[in-house]
Amino acid sequence: MAQPGTTAAGPADPAGSNDRDRLPVLEAVDLTKYYKTGAARARPTVVRAVDGVSLALYSGEITALVGESGSGKSTIARVLAQLERATAGKVVLDGRPVRRGRPRWYRRYARRVQMIFQDPFSSLNPTHRVNYVLGRPLRIHGYARSRRQTEEGVLRLLEQVELTPASQYAGKFPHELSGGQRQRVAVARALAARPEVILADEPVSMLDVSIRLSVLNLLRRLVTGSGAALLYITHDIASARYFAKTTLVMYAGRLAEGGDSEAVTQEPAHPYTRLLISAAPDPGRADGTSPDADSGEPPSLARPPRGCRFHPRCPHAMAVCKEQHPPRADLNTTHWVHCWLYLDHNGQP
Amino acid sequence: MTRTDHEAVLDVQDLSVEYGSGRNAVRAVEGVSLSLRRGEVLGIAGESGSGKSTLAFAMNRLLRPPGLITGGTVRYRSRSGQEADILDMTDEELRAFRWSELAMVFQSAMNSLNPVLSIRGQVVDTLRAHGSRKPRKEEQARTVELLRLVGISADRASAFPHELSGGMRQRATIAIALALEPEIIIMDEPTTALDVVMQRQILSVMMGLRERLGFSVIFITHDLSLLLEMADRIAVMYAGRVVELARASALYRHPRHPYSYALLHSFPMIHGPRIELTGIRGWPPDLRATPSGCAFHPRCLHAMQECHELLPRLGVPSGESGHEVACLLNEGAGLGPVPQELAGR
């Protein structure tokens, strides 16, 4: 059994991937993001949205980041996309730490790392037609140098996201499209940059159930085809099981558990993961196994609990849980958990 | 599941709702007939634009222009056996009827609560608006009791909505809905804005209260997986019509409408085998241009020539009772035998 904490595989391998020779495309190392709110001069309140999170994305693979609202999962995506500056820790792209500030650094970064937002009703400018929305990144990133190249590129992108006949969609405004069609345009816009990493923040949660799967399946095909790495952020752990190779579970700004999706969802180790799974709708559930009506609420991140942040809600909380954040315990090569139930008091498994 | 006798507390017949009028009118609900039995949870499942929320608002006469009820009846039968058509009520009757007999919980708790009134204040407000003449002390005691029922402790009663989490706010709206002990509670996507754990907590509270207080629930949501677990019977709506109505267990095991079948195969399950899922091809219908015949035919894998022209009526397939479906594939409702795929699960 490997050492606990980050010493075993290093932060480069928090997902516990099997093939340890492979290098991640995008990595977060001890990423921390605090927000200051309230009266800034008098006594700012610091909200610890993300605290020491490490994760790695591999090319051609889908990694799911699962958590409730306020768990910090979207903050991670925004920091990874460089829409926010990390308070501490670093983002490593292709082995090199990202350095802000050099000329056109963001444009170069955005060419390689693209984001898909949750709400296709607000992420597309209502005054622009589809061909403008898709043509612009093609020109900015230098894939199209003439009007004809742009037109062809736009049509190709629309075909890639299965909006066919493409010529029919190119001239439309967002309001002329349904939610599912809009989100496909948003996917196409991300693809226009030919990115190595796609960060998808709840890409289907605003869509009707009947078309969620088709958009997820589309994303999966595109990732497999292009070899891009995909971070799939969701609150729906069942879809993580279906869609992602690796699943990371986040609670109150910290990672709780991670590993192979099937292992995490079928043999959850962390009490929080178990709570999350027991709360998920399950039509096959026998009557009476419904979880407790009083399982509490997530803590305020302005004043997070000491030790393990889940301990006030945890049915197994021990003395040590109230004092110290549990280091990582490796359950096997592809499954790890931050929980004292799997560690002795010295932090050894 | 318990104490469901077959007497209908609410009986909707042939209800139709249009938005706008004349040539540009959009028919949001078309000829819907449903009955809610005393003590049951009736689920209404449908996608955006299926008419499920419009139906709920119409039953309660809450539609605003350009929404217009163009036909049908909504009969309410009280415990003492009196019957009345909600659509015929005068404003005065309606005011007396709403909330004391039929209450509603909306999707956005933040928008349905008054931001400048404490939670306690809003419960008291509801009691007084409906003619409570109790002494202040009793009123306060009743308020604390109502909040306790939904899991809000007495020391949180003086909190304002913005001081509460989304889940706590939705609990408060449920307490307000329960204030006058209504016979029926209509819940329109009550937990859609909440996280799964909070959703589960609130639904457990709600189901526990129903056991104790014996009210009936109409639960409207796009999340069929939730209804399968909670509802006694489920009506599946598509493009303004009910296309299938069945007991939850029957719908889960033997869906008869291709749309229900496809919906059941549209969400991944947390347990059980990991199967390839496809979703439903095409897009939800545009009500400004509803397809001819069966509105689902452009997306249906079993569509036949007849489906383009004939509008299937809701009927009982042979050999079934209490299971209604509007599809030409089902005997009794239309033409042919049930396809293999739809015959068993």
HADDOCK unambig.tbl for C-alpha pairs under 7 A between the chains (distance, minus, plus):
assign (segid A and resid 68 and name CA) (segid B and resid 195 and name CA) 5.87 0.50 0.50
assign (segid A and resid 69 and name CA) (segid B and resid 195 and name CA) 6.76 0.50 0.50
assign (segid A and resid 208 and name CA) (segid B and resid 47 and name CA) 5.93 0.50 0.50
assign (segid A and resid 208 and name CA) (segid B and resid 48 and name CA) 6.78 0.50 0.50
assign (segid A and resid 209 and name CA) (segid B and resid 266 and name CA) 6.55 0.50 0.50
assign (segid A and resid 210 and name CA) (segid B and resid 263 and name CA) 6.06 0.50 0.50
assign (segid A and resid 210 and name CA) (segid B and resid 266 and name CA) 5.74 0.50 0.50
assign (segid A and resid 210 and name CA) (segid B and resid 279 and name CA) 5.16 0.50 0.50
assign (segid A and resid 210 and name CA) (segid B and resid 280 and name CA) 5.19 0.50 0.50
assign (segid A and resid 211 and name CA) (segid B and resid 279 and name CA) 5.61 0.50 0.50
assign (segid A and resid 211 and name CA) (segid B and resid 280 and name CA) 6.02 0.50 0.50
assign (segid A and resid 212 and name CA) (segid B and resid 279 and name CA) 6.79 0.50 0.50
assign (segid A and resid 213 and name CA) (segid B and resid 266 and name CA) 6.30 0.50 0.50
assign (segid A and resid 213 and name CA) (segid B and resid 277 and name CA) 6.86 0.50 0.50
assign (segid A and resid 213 and name CA) (segid B and resid 278 and name CA) 5.89 0.50 0.50
assign (segid A and resid 213 and name CA) (segid B and resid 279 and name CA) 4.78 0.50 0.50
assign (segid A and resid 214 and name CA) (segid B and resid 278 and name CA) 5.99 0.50 0.50
assign (segid A and resid 214 and name CA) (segid B and resid 279 and name CA) 5.43 0.50 0.50
assign (segid A and resid 238 and name CA) (segid B and resid 268 and name CA) 5.75 0.50 0.50
assign (segid A and resid 238 and name CA) (segid B and resid 269 and name CA) 5.63 0.50 0.50
assign (segid A and resid 238 and name CA) (segid B and resid 270 and name CA) 4.53 0.50 0.50
assign (segid A and resid 239 and name CA) (segid B and resid 268 and name CA) 5.73 0.50 0.50
assign (segid A and resid 242 and name CA) (segid B and resid 268 and name CA) 6.20 0.50 0.50
assign (segid A and resid 242 and name CA) (segid B and resid 274 and name CA) 6.84 0.50 0.50
assign (segid A and resid 276 and name CA) (segid B and resid 197 and name CA) 6.23 0.50 0.50
assign (segid A and resid 279 and name CA) (segid B and resid 196 and name CA) 5.84 0.50 0.50
assign (segid A and resid 279 and name CA) (segid B and resid 197 and name CA) 5.21 0.50 0.50
assign (segid A and resid 279 and name CA) (segid B and resid 200 and name CA) 5.53 0.50 0.50
assign (segid A and resid 280 and name CA) (segid B and resid 196 and name CA) 6.05 0.50 0.50
assign (segid A and resid 281 and name CA) (segid B and resid 225 and name CA) 5.86 0.50 0.50
assign (segid A and resid 281 and name CA) (segid B and resid 226 and name CA) 5.32 0.50 0.50
assign (segid A and resid 282 and name CA) (segid B and resid 225 and name CA) 6.53 0.50 0.50
assign (segid A and resid 282 and name CA) (segid B and resid 229 and name CA) 6.82 0.50 0.50
assign (segid A and resid 282 and name CA) (segid B and resid 269 and name CA) 6.87 0.50 0.50
assign (segid A and resid 283 and name CA) (segid B and resid 225 and name CA) 5.82 0.50 0.50
assign (segid A and resid 283 and name CA) (segid B and resid 228 and name CA) 5.37 0.50 0.50
assign (segid A and resid 283 and name CA) (segid B and resid 229 and name CA) 5.02 0.50 0.50
assign (segid A and resid 292 and name CA) (segid B and resid 201 and name CA) 6.97 0.50 0.50
assign (segid A and resid 293 and name CA) (segid B and resid 201 and name CA) 4.28 0.50 0.50
assign (segid A and resid 293 and name CA) (segid B and resid 204 and name CA) 5.52 0.50 0.50
assign (segid A and resid 293 and name CA) (segid B and resid 205 and name CA) 6.33 0.50 0.50
assign (segid A and resid 294 and name CA) (segid B and resid 201 and name CA) 6.39 0.50 0.50
